Amino acid sequence: MRFVPAATAAATAALGWAAARRLRTTGAGRALERTNHRGEAVTLLEGPVLALAQLAGTAVAPLPGRARAGAALATGVAAVLGAVDDVHGSADARGLKGHLGSLLRGRPTTGGLKVVGIGLGGLLGAALVDGPSRPGREVGVADRLVAGALVAGSANLVNLLDLRPGRALKAVLVLGHLVGGTGVPGARPGGPLAATGAGAAAVLLLPDLREEAMLGDSGANAAGALLGAALLTRTQDRRARAAVLAVLLGLTAASEVVSFSRVVEATPGLRALDRLGRRAPAPAGPAAG
């Protein structure tokens, strides 16, 4: 059940990355280049490639049509709004608190637009994934809000992790295995959406680790949104969903005051996983940034 969407996503990611490497030499490609901490040019094209690969895998996932549509909607909205923030965003406001605060002061940012838009996309996508109420399974307003917040919160979490080469994609692979694995309380067989995300992530991990490309908000938000949708297809247990949402909200709140990178560096197991496959650290000095 998982092989077809995973293989479709992986094949699309491979073809998309091959095309992206050629596109880098064009004017549009150069506009999507950024300078990393080494002073080297990296492309943001990895993000759109990942999103397209995930959409391709979702299209062939062995799930009801409404569930595929909901996952595609949430993923697509996250990718598009993330791309807008990648291209037009500024550093004037940072973090969820900064963007929402700026929005409340009447100075909307692309980051604030992304927060609101991904939230709405998560709600609509989750409603499609869960489907309508029926006898024996009533879906209330609170259930809809929790489901939508799970999708949006997952999108935000992966984006928060996208601060070092390979970190976000490694998280997608690990979390995808947990979400798509067996033994989830109240879970149903399968996990094709989780496999879709993992298939795309596995192909793009190498160029990310080599620092040839980065996910940007487009890819990170899309990857997280699909993980959230995958969780919804795995379990309808209210307590399980509420527990996951509490963890997501806790991590989001913590990110406002604690550096995830410092936590990773201070934790031996996480540090080893984070550095696995990465290039050697840039030498100290002006060139290192």
Stockholm file with secondary structure:
# STOCKHOLM 1.0

chainA/1-289         MRFVPAATAAATAALGWAAARRLRTTGAGRALERTNHRGEAVTLLEGPVLALAQLAGTAVAPLPGRARAGAALATGVAAVLGAVDDVHGSADARGLKGHLGSLLRGRPTTGGLKVVGIGLGGLLGAALVDGPSRPGREVGVADRLVAGALVAGSANLVNLLDLRPGRALKAVLVLGHLVGGTGVPGARPGGPLAATGAGAAAVLLLPDLREEAMLGDSGANAAGALLGAALLTRTQDRRARAAVLAVLLGLTAASEVVSFSRVVEATPGLRALDRLGRRAPAPAGPAAG
#=GR chainA/1-289 SS CCHHHHHHHHHHHHHHHHHHHHHTTSHHHHHTEEECTTSCEEESTHHHHHHHHHHHHHHTSSSCHHHHHHHHHHHHHHHHHHHHHHHHCCSSSCHHHHHHHHHHTTCCCHHHHHHHHHHHHHHHHHHHHHCCCBTTBCCCHHHHHHHHHHHHHHHHHHHHHTTSTTHHHHHHHHHHHHHHSSCCTTBCSCCHHHHHHHHHHHHHHHHHHTTSBCCHHHHHHHHHHHHHHHHHHHBCCHHHHHHHHHHHHHHHHHHTTSCHHHHHHHSHHHHHHHHTTCCCCCCSSGGGC
#=GC SS_cons         CCHHHHHHHHHHHHHHHHHHHHHTTSHHHHHTEEECTTSCEEESTHHHHHHHHHHHHHHTSSSCHHHHHHHHHHHHHHHHHHHHHHHHCCSSSCHHHHHHHHHHTTCCCHHHHHHHHHHHHHHHHHHHHHCCCBTTBCCCHHHHHHHHHHHHHHHHHHHHHTTSTTHHHHHHHHHHHHHHSSCCTTBCSCCHHHHHHHHHHHHHHHHHHTTSBCCHHHHHHHHHHHHHHHHHHHBCCHHHHHHHHHHHHHHHHHHTTSCHHHHHHHSHHHHHHHHTTCCCCCCSSGGGC
//
